[in-house]
Amino acid sequence: MHAEIDADILSQLISLEPIFHRFEGLSGRLPTHADIDSMMAPEFFEIGASGRLYSRDFISRTLEARFSTPEPQPDHFRTSEFHLL
């Protein structure tokens, strides 16, 4: 039973991993500050591969800058080796 639950949780987490690299349901418009903020809990933070801590505010400002042009450049990141601890 636990293996099935873990597999389901892992599947959900994998689908959310690239959350800031795609914005579904915006009907072709660029994401707004409100769109970005609605995707993060107030206490959200990210830890980068280098170990650096990124605050919610930093992430929000970075995404707003990234999507401030009509034709934002796509990210070319790859994720792999997901595990639940």
VMD Tcl script that draws the C-alpha trace (Angstrom):
set ca {
  {0.00 0.00 0.00}
  {2.76 2.46 0.90}
  {4.52 1.85 -2.41}
  {1.35 2.82 -4.30}
  {0.88 5.97 -2.22}
  {4.56 6.90 -2.59}
  {4.36 6.36 -6.37}
  {1.29 8.62 -6.55}
  {2.94 11.35 -4.47}
  {6.13 11.12 -6.51}
  {4.14 11.36 -9.75}
  {2.38 14.51 -8.49}
  {5.68 16.09 -7.42}
  {7.31 15.33 -10.77}
  {4.43 16.99 -12.62}
  {4.81 20.12 -10.47}
  {8.62 20.37 -10.73}
  {8.66 22.56 -13.86}
  {5.80 24.73 -12.51}
  {7.62 27.99 -13.23}
  {8.62 26.93 -16.72}
  {5.10 26.70 -18.05}
  {1.91 28.59 -17.34}
  {-1.17 26.65 -18.30}
  {-4.59 28.22 -18.56}
  {-3.43 31.74 -19.42}
  {-4.91 31.69 -22.94}
  {-1.66 32.79 -24.52}
  {-1.09 35.84 -22.33}
  {2.03 36.44 -20.28}
  {1.84 35.57 -16.56}
  {1.24 38.47 -14.20}
  {2.61 39.07 -10.72}
  {-0.67 37.69 -9.36}
  {-0.37 34.53 -11.50}
  {3.13 33.89 -10.20}
  {2.23 34.61 -6.58}
  {-0.79 32.31 -6.73}
  {1.53 29.39 -7.52}
  {3.56 29.73 -4.30}
  {2.63 29.39 -0.66}
  {3.56 32.42 1.47}
  {6.39 30.46 3.11}
  {7.73 29.08 -0.20}
  {11.46 29.01 -0.89}
  {13.69 27.04 -3.24}
  {17.07 25.45 -2.72}
  {19.17 25.45 -5.88}
  {21.54 22.69 -6.96}
  {24.40 24.77 -5.55}
  {22.73 24.79 -2.13}
  {21.81 28.48 -2.42}
  {18.50 29.46 -0.83}
  {16.14 31.49 -3.04}
  {13.36 33.45 -1.35}
  {9.80 33.64 -2.61}
  {10.32 37.32 -3.40}
  {13.50 36.63 -5.41}
  {11.76 33.90 -7.42}
  {8.75 36.12 -8.07}
  {10.90 39.05 -9.26}
  {13.04 36.77 -11.44}
  {10.00 35.21 -13.10}
  {8.39 38.60 -13.69}
  {11.59 39.79 -15.40}
  {11.83 36.58 -17.43}
  {8.28 36.90 -18.71}
  {8.25 40.68 -19.16}
  {8.97 40.43 -22.88}
  {6.38 39.27 -25.44}
  {8.59 36.37 -26.51}
  {10.35 34.97 -23.44}
  {13.17 32.56 -24.10}
  {12.42 28.99 -23.06}
  {14.43 27.34 -20.33}
  {16.55 24.39 -21.28}
  {16.61 22.61 -17.95}
  {16.34 18.87 -17.49}
  {15.27 17.12 -14.32}
  {15.87 13.50 -13.40}
  {16.38 11.02 -10.58}
  {13.43 12.00 -8.42}
  {13.18 10.29 -5.02}
  {10.99 10.52 -1.96}
  {12.87 10.52 1.34}
}
mol new
graphics top color blue
foreach p $ca { graphics top sphere $p radius 0.5 }
foreach p [lrange $ca 0 end-1] q [lrange $ca 1 end] { graphics top cylinder $p $q radius 0.2 }
display resetview
